[in-house]
Amino acid sequence: FRGLGIQQSMSDRQQFRIETRAWLEANCPPSMRTRMVPGEDIGGGNKRRSSNPDAYVWLERMAARGWTAPTWPQKYGGAGLSKEEFVVLLEELQRINARPPLGGMGVSMIGPTLLEYGTEAQKIEHLPPIARGEVAWCQGYSEPGAGSDLASLQSYAEDHGDHFILNGAKIWTSGANFADWMFCLVRTDRDAPKHEGISFVLFSMASEGVTTRPIELINGASPFCQTFFDNVRVAKTNLVGQLNQGWAVGKRLLQHERSGLAALASADTSGPLQRIKPALSLPEMVRQYSDKTAQRDPKLRQDLIDIDMLRRSFLLTQQRAVEETAADTPGAATSIFKYVEANYVKAQLEAQMQVRGTQGIGWEGETFTEEEIAMCRLWLEAKSISIAGGSNEVQLNIIAKRVLGLPD
């Protein structure tokens, strides 16, 4: 009987694969099977629109099946897929190089966190709109005086009966100027030990007293903002988890961010690994930009091989972790993904610079192609990736303590 059960399970999985492959072939628009073009992605909400109409066709079709959030329960806008079915869906999306129908912090960060910590009312209110791509979210964590030492945050939410009054500021709030809602760590008890006096709250960016100011970076772009709170009213129904116990909620959300599931679900057609991918393969770049002496350089060739093998092993390890873990998202091991990805991104961009030579350091001008200029600016921006979202040093501490079990 045990053998029959395994055979039946394999048969069900194979049938799901056949049906999934047929549906994707019939419903994924051709332009959604190509490399992501800047400005064509959808992160939720309507403040920043995709420039490609096919992106909305793809989103609508995937959302109707619940495949923008495949493992979420159906009543929250997902498809209720089992882990085995989810892995099959990932493989079939990767097979056709499908773009993600929906990105952003809604599906990758706050959504999974609400599934674990949210009340039923919070899930019903927020999860279906997230899955349909109707709402964009941003994160209120870091402050001017609380970066890597996040628990030192000072934005304060004062108790006013059925609501809080929030004052303070957050920095590096990615996409705050396009967001509809923010999930935010705030201090609610100034006398408690710093990790125990923090709460996790949600509020609309349209709330009175919320203002954002874009921060221009060295590459000329402005993905980040500073966000200010001036007597912002936050209903207590938007408190996630227990009062003064938001640190655990906030840490769990970061594990969802660092798990890399968004990259897996999109066949690596979004996120840092895709953004740094050149139009040509690295070997083709060598042939185009370098002379024959450079093409025969054994060190350069070995560096390029090592970089490509790291990318492949990184994606395979992410997928294996998803398959093996009891939960949808691995725990402290996500810090390994964050650390390895940050180092890979910087190494790959440095390799591109080495291959392109002086053509790789063009800021503007007719002598440089659009891609050369874009990659130069991305090379400058990527210097921060080992700090943003949790510095490499913080990730190494987490790995030492939570993965390897080393003493403090």
N, C-alpha and C positions, 0 to 999 in steps of 0.2 A: 504493500500500500504506500509505503514511503516513496518508493521509486515512481509509482504512478503519480504521486503528488508533485514530484520534481518535474516529471514529464509534462503534466498539465500546466505547471507554472511556466515552463519554457514555451509551451504552445501558446499560452496567453500572451506572453511577452512578444513572441514572433508575430502574432496576429496584430498586436498593438503597433508594432513596427511597420507592418505592411500598410495598415490604415493611416498611420502618421505620415509615412513617406508619400503615399498617394495624395493626402490632403495638402501637404506642403508643396508638392509639385504643382498642384492645381491652383493654389491660393497665394503663394509667395511671388509678388511681382518681380520681374527680371532686375529692375534697378535696386531691389532690396537684397540681391545676391551679389552685390559688388562691394568693394571697399567703401567704408563710410566716408562721405564727403562732409567737411566742416559746414555746419549750419543745417544739415539735413536730418540730424537726430532729433528725437522727441524725448524731452525730460519731464513731461507732464505740464498741465496748465495751458494757458493761452497767452501769457505775456511774451513768450519767445516761441515763435512758430517755425516749423520746419519749412525749408524752401522747396521740398519735393513732395508733391501731392500724393505720390505712391506711399510715402511714409504713413500717411493717415489711413490709406486703404489697408495697409499691412497691420497697423495698430488695431483698427476696427475688427478685422477678421480674427486676429489672434486673441483680442479681448473677448470676443464672442464665445470662443472656446475655453476661455479661462487660462490661456497659455502665456499671458503676460506675467502671471504669478502661478505657475503650474502646480505647485504643491500646496497652495492655500486651499482651504475648504471652499466648496462651491458657493456657500451662502455669503462668503466674503469677497467674491469676484474671481476666485481661482478655479482650478480644474479638479482639485482633490486627487492629483496623481500620486501613486505610490512612488517610493524611491526608485524602484526598478523601472517604472514607466518614465519617471523624470530623466533617468540616465539615457533611456532610449530616445526621448525627445531631444536631449542635448546632442546625442550622436547624429540624429537626422538633421538637426539645424546646422551642425558643423559640416555635414556631408555636402550640403548645397551652399555653404558659405553665407548663410542667412544673416542679415543684420538683426540686431535686437529690435523688436517692435516698440519697446519702451525702456528708457533708462531713468536715471535720476535717483535721488535719495528716498523716494517713496517706496519703490519696489525693492531696493537693495538694502535699505537701512531701517527706516521707521516702521515699514509694513511688517517685516519679520519680528521686530521688537514688540509691536502691539499684539501680535499673535501670542507671544509669551506672557507679556505683562499687562496688556490692556484689559479694561473692563469690557463686558459684552456690548455696552452702549458705545464705547470708543471704537471697537472693531466695526460695528455696523455703520457708524458715522463716517469713518475714515478709510477703511480698507477697500470697499467697492469703488469709490471714486479714484483711489490710487491705481487699482488694477485697470480701470478704463482710461487712465491717462488724463484725467480731468483736473488734477491738482499737482502742483509742483511744491516740493519741500526743500527747506534748507536747515542747516545745523547750527545751533548756538552753543558752542563749547568753549573754544579758546577766547581769552581776553588779553588785553595789552599787558597785564601783569601775571597771566596764568596760561602758559603754553604747554610745555612738556610737563610741568607741575600743575596739571589741570585742576587738582583738588584745591588749589589756592584761589579759585575763582571768587569774585566778590559781588557779582550782580545779585541783588537781594530782592526776594519776594516776601513782602510783609503780609501777614495774615489779617484779612479784613472780613472775617466771618465766612461768607459763601464764596469769597474770591480772594486773590492775592493782588497786591499792587507792586509791580516790578519796576525797578530802576537799575541802571547800569549800562554796560556796553559789551559787545562781542566783536571779535576780529577774525579775519580769514573766513567769513561766512560765505562760502562759495554759492554763487547764484542767488544771493538774497534779493537782489534787485528784480529777479524774475519769479521769485517764490510766492506762493499763496499762504503757506503755513510754515512755522518753525517748530522744531523740537529743541528743547533748551534745558541745560543744566543751570540751576539757580540755587543760591544759598537761602535756606529757610530757617536756619538756626545758627546764629553767629557764635553761640557759646559752646556748641557741641564740637567734638573733634572734627577736623575739617572734612574727613571722608564721610562722616555720619550726619552732617548738617546740610546735605545737598538734596534737592528734589528735582525730578524730571517732569517738565510741563510742556504743554502744547498751546500754541495760540496763533491766531490769524495775523498775517503780516499787514492786513488792513486795519488792525486795531489802532485806536487813537494813541499816539505817543511813540509809535515805532517808526524810525527813519533809517535809511541806508545810505551809505556813501561808498561808491566804488573806489578800489585801491589799484592804481596803475603800477604794473610791475616793470622790471627791467626790459622785458620783451615787448613792451608797448601795449599789451593786452590787459584786460581787467576782469579776470574770472572771480576775483575776491572782492568782498565788501567789508566795511565796518558798520555794525548795526547798533543803534542807540535806543535805549528804553527810557522813556520819561513818563512815569506814573501810568504804566500800561496795566490795564485790568485783565487778569487771567482767572477765568472761572475755575473753581476747585474740581469741577467735573473733568477738567483737562489735566489733572494730576495723574501721571502714569506710575503705577506702583504705590508704595507707601511713602507718606510724608517723611522727609529727612533720610530716605533710603534710596535715593535716586542714583547713587554712585554705581550700584550693581546693575541697574537698568542701562546706564550710560556705557558701562564697560561691555555689556552684552551687545549693545548696538554696534560698537566698534568691531567686535568679532564678526558680525554680519558684514560690515564694510570690508574687512580685510580678508574675508574668506575667498574672494575671487569668484563667487558664484555668478556674478554679473558677466564676467568675461567668459566663463564656461557656457552660460546660456546663450551667449551671442556669438559662439564659435570664434572668439577672440577677434570680433570685428568692432569692438568698442573698448574704451578704457586705454590705459597707458601703453599696453603692448601693441595695440593697433595704431594709436596716434603716432608712434615713432617709426612705424613701418614705412620704408621708402617705396616709391613707385616701382623701382627696380629691386631685384634681389641683391643682396650684398655682393655675391660673386659677379653679377652683371654690372654693378656699380664700379667694381674694381676694373673690369675690362673697359668701361666707358671713360673713367676719369684718370686712370693710372697708366704709366708707360709700362713696357714689357718687363723692365727691371723690378718695378713694384709688384707686378702681377706674379712674379716668381718669388717674392719675399716669403720665406717659410713662416716667419713669425706672424705676418699679417694673415696669411692663410689659416694658421692655427687659431689665431684670435677669432676669426670669423666663424670657424667651425665650432669653437667653444661657445660662442654667443648663441649660435643657432641651437646647439644641443641643450643649452641651459633653458632656452625658451620652451623647447619641446618637453623636456623633463619637468619643467615647472607646471605646464598645463596638465600633463598626465598625473602629476602628484596631486594637484587640486582635485581632479576628477576622482582619483582613487580615495582621497580623504572623504569626499562626499559619499561615495559608495560604502565606505567602511564605518563611518561614524553613526552612532545611534540617533543623533539629532540631525536636522536638516543642515546645520552649519557646524563645522568643527569648532572646538573650543580654543584653548590657548595656542594651538598649532597654527591658527590664522596669523599669528605674529611672524611665523616663519615665511608665510606667503608674502606678507607685507615687506619684510626685510629683503628677501630674494628678489622680488619684483623691482623694488627701488634700485637695487644695485644693477640689475639687468638693464633697466631703462637707461641709466646713466652710461653703462658700458657700451650699449648698442649705439647711442648717439655719439659717443666719443669715437667709436669705430667709423661711423659715417663721416665724421669730421676728418679723420685720418685719411679715409679714402678720397674724399672730395678735395682735400688740400685747401688752397685759398678760395676755391669756389664754395667751400662750406662755411665761410665766415662773412657772408653777404647780408647786410642789414637792409639795403635797398639799392636800386640802380638797374639799368638795362642790361648790364653784363651778367646778372644773376637771374636764374629761372625762378618762377613762383615757388617751386618746391625747395630750391636751395635757400631762399629767404625764409620760408616757413620753418624749415628744419633748423636753421641757425637760431631763430627765435625760440623754437621749442627746446633746443639744446640749452639756451640760457634759462628758460623757465624750469627745465627738469632738474636744475641744480637743487631745487627746493624739495624734490620728491622724497629725499631721505629725511626730511623734517616734517612735511605736511602729512596729516593723518596719523601722527605718532612717529617720533624720530627713531632712527636706527638704534640709538642707544637705549631708548625705552623698550623697543621690541626685543633687543638682546637681553634686557633685564627680565622681561616676561618669559622669554624662552628658558632662561636659566632657572627661574623660580618655578614656573608652572608646567614646563615641558620636561626639563631635565631633573627637576626636584632638588636643585642645589640649595644650600643654606644661604640665608641673607648675608 
